[in-house]
Amino acid sequence: GGCSEVYDTCLDAFLIWSMPFFVSLYLFFLSHMAIYVKIDELDGAPQGFSRLIMLLIFGLWCAASMSASNAAVTNAFIAFLLFCGLSTAVVFIFVHSRKSAEERLLTPFTTMMKKYFHKYGDWFRGFAILICLPIAAMYAWLSFVTQCIRKSGLNKLVPPLKEEDRQYHLTKTASNQFSSMLTWRWSSVLQKSLIIGLCIQTMTVIITKFTYLFLAWLKVEVKSMDLFSVTLIMVIVGVTMFLFPPIPGVPIYFTSGIILVAAGEKTLGTPMAIVYTCAFNLVLKLLACTVQQKCIGTPLKRNIAVRQAVGINTDLIRTIKLVLSKKGFSTVKVATLVGGPDWPTSVLCGILDLPLFPILIGTLPVIIIIVPTVLSGSFVYLAEDYTWAGTASAISMSVTGLIIMGAPAIMLYHVEKAMEEEKEALQQMPYDQEVLIADENEEQRRLLFLDVTSWGNTRWWMKTILITGNICMGMSVYLVMGGGEMCFAKFTMKDSIERDLGGDAWSLIKFPGYIAIGLLCYGIMALTVFHKWANKKTDRALEHGLIVVGTKGTGVNYLAGASRRLSSAGSVVSAESVGSVGSVRRPTPPARR
């Protein structure tokens, strides 16, 4: 028999064929892991660890981009990413002892995170709560069982507990760990957990399910139209989809590879139809970049809050502005424009007030992503007549995955390198003074927000909403991530609503999927209620003239200076700090005469 479909039907043959690619990519990850075992590179371990985390995050973004184009390639890609992450932990554990691990990685990494990201600690804690809550519950249960066994003395191999350790219901180590968690700013942590859960569900549900369902429907609707009509529709649909921040460009390129090639095959022939589709997508990408930069980014640059939100005065954004402002092509410039997410990158260029034409020129290398993606979609269309096309589609999408995974990695490396090389130029760049003033005012509001919404100042009903909202959000994430086929029918852009869903688009969602969406909606409701309640409480505190000063690890001199300026407006401030949040007191009323 023929072997044209061997890669589609025989997993072993596909693995043997693709092994050099996966081995080379895995060695790339090992190059970052090697720094952990190098004796003379102690200072580089935290940076290598953080780079590895960023690469894995970008990898998951890439997997979401490809998820509905080729399920087999996407599943292999996700499995590979998880294996890389697991290998990192395993290699480090086996190479180092516990003490060595703490000295070489954990302690330096924690110190670095506190130094540069102390304001974002609650985001990391919120992510841990969302992802690790079931693991933490299991850990607490095992710790309780272990402590009970130790108290009973049944295990003669373990030394008897000391008298002071018998007071703990959990093991001493676990009790200390959970006690330290009690000092967290739980209102803020649970709020961040809800936001992260919403972002994850946006990626896994809105992008990978409903966006691709719409594109599959569009593919059928335009099947009988001529090339000009299909091109016009794809311009409208493509630009509209590019205007939504969570939607990447890969599904748009893939769909056009199916639709435009099918529409232009009769008049142009298959090879020229593919060339036409690639050129169309390049023009579409440049048009979308123009709209995003000039119609969204440029108007937003006048908004101080937006410039403040993107961190326009941070070294990262200032470095990106510096490298993108330079004339001509450079590796860091191309890697940033091509490797960065579509919508945020173009809008950021508008906010930074960068000239349009050089940005469009620097975006032209995006063709290396467009071509293999269009080819993958074209081969899906050609698979109806040619048996080899299915295998060619998988190969093309694998190349796309390699490129969209490698481009962000190159971007991270070269931007970090530019931050070191351009220190003098960065020092000469002026700061945005309006944003500096806004940062000072926002810092006061942020600290006041944290204080008035601290767990001790939160009403019982709001605590209930936050806790139940996080439980529902966590259950929704686990349902969708852990049981995707249980919640949603298996459907890609290669499928048909009529053939694979029985003509009913809503049959994509199974009963557990409706439960997951319902839990997500409750989590969104909890987040909305908390935001309104917290902002109202913070505004009320500001109206009464409450000011926060003297916070732990946030620059007392700066806050003291800010308090003196604000106190001239009639505000009385305290000079003590409470935990990690500054103290808040009411203005002292004037004495009556």
N, C-alpha and C positions, 0 to 999 in steps of 0.2 A: 504494500500500500504506500501511498504518498506520505511525505513527512512535512507537508506545508503547514499543518496546524500543530506541529509537535510542541511548540512553546505554549500554545493555548491549552493543550490537553495533558501535557506531561510536565508536572512541576519539577521533577528531577532534572530534566533536560534544560529547563529554563534556569534553574539555579546554577548548573554547570556553566551555561553560556554567560550568565550575568556575574559570576563569581569574581572575575578580575575587577569589575567596576566597584562592587561592594567592598572588596578587600582594600582597594585604593582609598575609598572614602573612609573606611574604618581606620586605616593607618593615619589619615588626616586627623581624626579624633585622638588617636594614640599620641600624636605629636604634641597635643595640648596636655594629655595626661602625663607624658614623660617628665614634665617639669615638676610634678609632685615627688618624684623619686630622685631628683638631681640634688646632690648635697649642697652645691654652691649657688642654688637659686631659691633660697628661702623666701626672698621678697617677691618673687614672681609667682608663687603658688596661688595667692588669692586672685590675682589678675587672670591667671590661666583658668581657675575655677569659674570665675564670673563670665569669661568668654565662652566657656563650654556651656554654661546655662543659657546664655544668649543664643548660641548656635542651636541648641535644642528647641528653644522657643521659636526661632525662625523656622526650624524644620517642621514644627507642628503647623505653623502658618502655611508653609508650602504644601503640606499634606492636605490641609483644608482647601487650598486652591485647586488641587488636583482630584479631590475626593469623588466628584461626580463624573469625571471624564473616563477614568479607568480604575475600577474598584480594586482589582488585583494589585496593580502597581502601588496604589495608595496604601493598602494594607501592608504590603511588603516594606514600604517606606516608613510607616509608623512603627512596625515591628523592629526595623533596623534602628530607628531613633531610640526606642525604649532599650534596646540591647546596648547601645552606646552609653546611655545614661547609667544602666546597671553595671556595665563594665567599668565605668569610672569609679563607682563606689567599691566594687569588688577588688580592683587593682590597688586602690588606695588602702583598703582595709588589710589586704594580705601583705603589702609592702611595709606598712607602718604599724607600730603598736598603738594602743589607745593614746598614750601620752604623747607619742611622736605625732599622731594625727592632730591632736589638739594644738601642739606647738607649731607645726608646719603649715596647717591649713585652716583649721577652724578658728583659732584665736586671731591670726592675721586677717582672715576673711571677715570675722566679726568686727575687728578694729577698723578695717577699711570701710565696711558698710556703715558703721557708726559715724566715721569721719565725713563721708561724702553723702550718705543717705539717711542721716538721723531723723530727718523730717518724714521719711517714708517708711519708718519702722512698722507703723500700723498696717501698711499695705502688705508687707511680708507676713505679718502675723495673721492678717485676714486671709491671705492665700493659704497659709498653713491650716487655719480653722476650716476653711471650705474643703480642702483636699484631704486633710489628715484626721478629720473628726472621727470617722469610724475606727481608724487605726489607734487614735488616742483612747477611745472608749475600750477597745480590746486590750490596749496596754494597761489601762487602769484596772481592768478585770483580772488580768494575769498577775499584776502587782498585788492585788487584794488576795488572790488565791495563794500566792507565794508567801505573803506575810502571815496568812492563817496557818499554813504548813509550818512556818518557822516558829510561830507561837506554840503550836501543838507539840513540837519536838519530835515529830514522826521521822523526819529525815536526820538520821544520826551522822551523816557525812558532813552536815553543815554545823558550824559552831553555834551554840545556843545564843539567842538574842540577848543583848544587854538590856538591863532594866529600863533605861531611858528610851530604848527603841521600841518597847512594847506599847507605848502610847499611840503609835502610828497605826492607822487602819491599812495603809499601803506601805510598801517598803520605804525605807528612809530616803533613798534616792528619788523615788517617784513622788513622795510627799514633798520633798524640797522643790522638785520641778513644778508640781502643780501649785505650790505656794507662791513660787515666783510668777506664775501665770496670773495669780490673783491681783498682782500689782499692775497688770496691763490696763490701758484705757479701753475698757471693754465696749463702751458705746461706739468709739471711733473704730475699733477693730471689727466689730460686727457690721458697721456701716461699710467699711472697705470690703469685707467679705461678700456682701450683697452686690456691690458694684462689680467685683471680679467675676462673680457667678453670672451676672447679666452679660458681661463681655464674652465669657466662654460660651454661653448659650446662644448669643448672637452669631458667633462663629460656627457653632456646630448645628444650629437649627436653621437660622435665617439664610446663611450662605449656602451650606451644604445640602439643604433640603428644598426650601421654597424658591430660592433663586434659580436653581437648576431645574426645578419643576416648571417654572415659567419659561426657561429657555427651551426645554423639551417640547412644551406646547407651541412655542413660536416656530420651532423647526418644522412642525407638521403644518401649521397655518400658512406658511409662505412656500410650501413645497411646489405649488403649481404656478407661482408668480414668475415673471421675467426677471432678468438680472438687474435692470435699473430699479425696479420696484423693491426688490429684496435689498439692494444696496442702500436705498433711501431709508427703508425701515431699520436696517442695521445701524445706520448712522444715528437715528433718533434713539433707538434702544441702547446702543453702545454708549453714547454720551450720557444718557440718563443714568445708566447703571454705574458709570465711572463717577458720577456725582455723589454716590452713596459711599461713605468712608469704609464700611466693612467689606465691600465687594472688590476682590482683586481682578486683574485683567485677564488671567488665564482662562476662566470659563467663557469670557467674551470671545477671545481668540479661538478657542476650541469650537464654540458653536458656529462662528462664522466659517470655520474650516469645513463644517458639514453643510451649512445652508448655502453659502456663496459658491462653493465648488459645484454643488448640485445644480444651482441656477445657471452657472456660466459654462458648464461642461459642453452643452450643445453648441453654443455660439463660439466659444474660445478654445474648446478642447480641454482635456483634463490637466495637462501640464501648465498651460497658460492660465487656466482658472485658478490653480493653486498659487501661481505667481501673482495674479490679480488680487487674490485674497490676502496674501502676505503684505502687498503694497497698501491695500485698503486698511488693514489693521494698523500699519505704521502711521498712516495719515490720521486714522481714528484716535490713536494714542496721542499724537501731537495735538490734535484738536481738543481732546479732553484735557490735556495738560494746560493748553491755552485758556480754556474755560475755567478750570480749577484755579489757575494762578491769577488771572485777571478779573474774573467775575466773583471769585470767592476770597482768595487770599489778599488781593490788593485792597478791597473795601474793608477787610477785617484788620488791616494793619493800622487803621485809624483808631481801633478799639484798644484801649490800654489793657483791659482785662484779658483780651485774646493774646496780646504780646506777652503779658505776664504769664499766661497759662502755658505757652509754648516754651517758656524759659529763655527769652531772647537775650538775657544777660548772662546765661550760663556759658561755661567754656565750651561745651559740646556744640551748642547752637551757634556761638560766635565762630567756632572753627569751621562749621559747615558753611556759614555765610562767607567766610574768608576764602575757602577753597572753591566755592561755586562762583565767586566774583572774579576769579582769575580767568584770563582769556585762554582760548585753546582747549585742547583735550588733556586730561590728566587721569591717572588711574583712580585717584580718590574721587574726582569729580564724576566720572562715568559710573563708578561703583555706587556712589550715593544716589545719583539720579535713576539708575537702572535697578540697583539692589534694594532701595528703600520702598516701602509700601506706596502704592500708586497715589491715592488721594492725599495722605498726609504730606508726602514729599512735595507735590506740586503746590498745595495750599501754603506750605511753609515758605516756598520760594516767593510767593506773592506777599506774605507777611513780612519777609525780610527785604522786600522792595528790590528784588534782583531783576535785571533786564531779561525780557522774555526770549529774545532770539538766541543768545548764547545757551540758555537753558534748553531750548528745543534742539539745538545742535548737539548738546551733550547727552540728550535723551535718545538720539538716533541709534546707538548700539543696542537699544531694546529689541532690535530686530532679531538678535540671537535668542531671545525668548519667544518671539512671535513665530518664527519659522518652524521650530519643532512642534509647537503647540498646534499651529494650523495644519501641519502635516499629520499630526495625530488625529485631528478631527476629519481631515480629508480621507485618511485610511479607514476610519469608521464608516464613512459613506461608501467607499469603494469595496468594503468587506462584503457587501451584498452580492458583488459579482466576482470578486477575487478572494480566494481562500487565504492567501498570504497577507492580505491587508490587515487582518486582526492582529497578527504578530507584529507587523510594522507599526501599528498604532501604539502597542505597548512599548516598543523600543523608543519611539518618538517621545512618548510621555515620560519615559525614564530619563531621556536626555533633558527634557524640560525640568524635571525634578532636580537633576544635578545642577542645572544652571541657576534656577531660582533659589536653590539652597546655597550654592557657592557665591552668588552675587552679594547677599547680605554679609556673609563671612568676610569677603574681601572688603566690603564697605566698613565693617567694624574694625578690621585691622588697620586700614589706611587712615580712617578718621582718628583712631587712637594715636597712630604714628604722626599725623599732622598736628595733633594737639601738643606733642612734644617738640616737633620741629619748628612750629610757628609761635613759640612762646613770646618772642619779642614783638612780632606783629600783633599778637593778641593784646599785649600790654598797651600798644599804641592805639588800638581801636577804641573809639568812644563808647561809653555805656549809654543805654537808653535811660535818661534821667527821669522821665515820667514813670517808667516802670520801677526804677529804684524807689521813688517816693511811694508808689503804689505797693511795693513789696513791704515797706515799713508799715504802712497802714494795714495791709493784709496780714502781716505777722501778728499785729495786735488783735485783729478780729479772729485769726486762727487760734491763738492761745485762749482768747475769751470763749470761743466756740468749744474748745476742748474742756475748759473748766466748767462752764454752765451745763454741758452735756455729759459730764463725768458720770460714772456709774452710780456714785453716791447721790448725785443731783437728778438722776433720771427717775421718773415716776414708775410705779410697778407696772402699769398698763403698757408703757412704752417699752420697758424691759421685756415684757411678754411678747410684744409685736416683733422686737428685734430677734429674740431667741427663736420664736416659731418661724419667722421669716428666713433665718439662716438654716434651720432644719429643713424647711421646704425647698430652699434653693439648693442645698447640698443633695437632697434626695433627687431633685430634678437633674442636676449635673450627673450624678451617678447613674441614673436611669438612662440618660441619653448617651453618655460616654461608655458605660459598661454594657448596656444592652440595646445598642442602636437598632439591630434588626428586630428586636422585640417591640420597640416603640414605633419604628417606621418601616414600611415596606422597602425592599431592596430596589433602588431605582437610580439610574444614571441618565445622562443626556443622550446616551445611545438607545435608551428605551423609549417606548411610546405609551402615552396615557391610555389610548384605546386598547392597545394589545396587552400591556403589562399591568395596568391598573383598572381594567374593565371599563374604561371610559369615565371613571369617577376620580377626579384629581384628589378629592378628600380621602379616598381610600389609602393614600400614601401614609396617613396617620392611623396607627393601630390604637387600641384602647389604652395600653400603657403609655403611648405617646400623648394622648389627651390628658392623662394624669400628670405626666411630666410638664406639659404646657400649663396646666392648671396650677401646679406647684410653683412654676416659674412666675406666673401672674401674681400669686400671693407674695412671692419674694419681692417683685417689683412694687406691689402695693405697700409692703412693709418699708421699703427703701424710700418711697415717696412720702409716706406719713412721717417717717423720722426726719427727713430733710425739712419738711414744712414746720414741724414742731421745733427742731433744733434752730433753724434760721429765725423763727419767730422769737424764741427765747433769747438768742444772741442779740437780735435787734432791740429787744426790750432792755437787755442789760446795757447796751450801748447808749440807749436813750437816758438811762439813769446815771450815765457817766462812769461806769465801771471800767477799770483799766487793769491789765495784767502786766506784771513786771517780775524780773528775777526768776527765770526758768532754768532748770537744770540742763546744762550742756547746750544752751542756745544763745550764748553771747549776752551776758548780763550788762556789759557796758553799753551795748547798742540799745537794749531795752530801757536802761536807765535814762539814756539820752532822749529816747522817744517819749518816755513818761514825763520828762521835764517839759518837753514841747507841748504835750497834750495837757499837762496839769495847768498850763497857763490859760486853758479854756475852761477851767473850773473843775477839773477832775482831780481827785485825791487818790493816790496809788499807794500800795503796800510795797515793801522791799523784801519780803520773804517769799520763798517758793514752797510749794506743796508738791512733793513727789517730783514728777517730771513735768508738771504743769504749774505755771505761776499762780500765785494767790490772787484772789479777786475780792475786793472790798468796796463797800459803798462809800460815796463821798461823805465826809463828816458834816452834819448839818451845822450851820452857823448858830452861835449862842444867841438866845433872845435877850433883848435889852429890857 
